[in-house]
Amino acid sequence: MKATVLIDNNPHPLLDLYNEHGVCIYFEIDDQKYLFDVGASDKFYVNALQLGIEIEDVDYLVISHGHNDHGGGLMKFLEVNSKAKIFISSEVRNRSFYSYRREKIRNISLDVSLFERYSKRFIFIDRNCKINKDIGLICKFTDQFPLPQANRTLYVQKSNNENPDRFSHEIALVVNESKEIIVFSGCSHNGILNILHTCRKYYQKEVLLCIGGTHLINSDESNIYESEEDILHIGQYINNNYPNMQIITGHCSGSNAIKLLSNDLSDKIKVFHSGFTVYT
């Protein structure tokens, strides 16, 4: 498998590619072309053109959850691609999502009008399922490990009732290889340990690679999140229980968390950026 990050928070060190607060990853398996998320805007598409990737040929798109930094590019995708099936959680419909992280409330919802305008393109899922023999979608996660503390600033509204977001709308994509699996996770709002545990149990295979955010955000003057001890514990658990797994992360993974995780994971953790490519 070859996967290319089309957009991420981190800029490419050499190429003149866009970066933004968002993520979009392209990959191919058995002549099928996939996108996982579409970033916050149409910039993923501009980068794809520069990298020689034809978005109009994508066969499947999976939106990891209902936040606009992962689905803000949906309109552009629908404009240029007329065939792909788009998988998204049924929990996104009729809901709005808000962030209080920077004190002032921000609406971080998707453009839900697209669901009706392009109703034949969307497939809404509410259970773990398989797109085909190569690709599975996991949305029912264990809760035996702590959730990211930054979740407390995120809310969901339905029928004028606003509540803390429990992230029942989050989806992990799993590539089912012959002996191992590869896990794509947009933000890991359900916690990276819960997601890894659930995907491994579902497929009864070890995890070769995890690509995506960890939602272990840097603390600041207004918000205190995971302590150093908390993050070190996550790193130790991964090192002990997933000794052969590599993590490639970027979007919504704080620099402090990456540094601390590296204490245990060493060269098994890497940071991606717009234009980053990984092979398995």
Secondary structure, 3 states (H helix, E strand, C coil): CEEEEEECCCCCCCCCCCCCCCCEEEEEECCEEEEECCCCCCHHHHHHHHHCCCHHHCCEEECCCCCHHHHCCHHHHHHHCCCCEEEEEHHHCCCEEEECCCCCCEECCCCCHHHHHCCCCEEEECCCEECCCCEEEECCCCCCCCCCHHHHHEEEEECCEEEECCCCCCCEEEEECCCEEEEEECCCCCCHHHHHHHHHHHHCCEEEEEEECCCCCCCCCCCCCCCHHHHHHHHHHHHHHCCCCEEEECCCCCHHHHHHHHHHHHHHEEECCCCCEEEC
